[in-house]
């Protein structure tokens, strides 16, 4: 292959899979979700631009911290077309998720700190719940972890 041709700077789906550590089936799924794109050769084979490796890495990191793929897609849609994303582009994506990640960290820390005593559900199934939730008053507010939701600012009364 001539190194001057566009094809020399593209990856097959197998190469992208090997380089990213992501299964081919996952790459096809990301493509169906419009998170990554490819072009088709005359033989109908997928070819990915090299910067797709960065996109896949970002997708995997976002998934690992629980960011929904729909949000990942919205963020990736803000990246420039026709040029490689630069450090400023990636910093912008990071800022976009900062508040959400900080809230998740607070929730996880609270869960870790309070899990032994009560998960905050108001179920009265743990002997210490009557002290934190006499007469199951939180149960009247609705289902779910009422104490945790209230403190985390994610709903609840």
Helices and strands as residue ranges (DSSP letters): G 6-9, E 10-11, H 13-20, H 24-32, E 39-40, E 46-49, H 52-64, H 69-76, H 87-114, H 129-132, G 134-141, H 146-152
